[in-house]
């Protein structure tokens, strides 16, 4: 059961990495330092004071940068691969009692994959916002993403099962809307 919970925590933190790269790392660092969450031995450094300071500064810089039109779109070019890397790192840091092959496979496929999917969604939302508001509505998207990153991080650490259920439900809703849009678009163009 502990392994399943650690996988759910990793998935939740990875999804949060798709919203903001450094928020889940900061949350993981705080949770580790307070003893609220155990970290895999290889990643004990995440719970250190220097890591906490670095993640705090990086989070503030990342969040602040997203509130400037056009800079936020440019930031997505580096944030996208970093989100995948962050998803892998947060997953690896909480996966315990697994063989190295399983641990790395889950971290890369589930952690990196989920972070990448969420990041792709945020990039698409920002592109739509930039296209319709010339970038001036992007602060709303940035705020929603920031709140999403914080909420997902907290839920992943405190209530990982609830977080996983909500992520699954959100994924189903997104897929359903995408399929309806795709089907409607094909029907209207015929």
ABEGO torsion letter per residue (X at the ends): XAAAAAAAAAAAAAAAAAABAAAAAAAAAAAAAAGABBBBAAAAAAABAAAAAAAAAAAAAAAAAAABBGAAAAAAAAAAAAAAAAAAAAAAAABBGBBAAAAAAAAAAAAAAAAAAAAAAAAAAAAAAAAAAGGAAAAAAAAAAAAAAAAAAAAAAABAAAAAAAAAAAAAAAAAAAAAAAAAAAAAAX
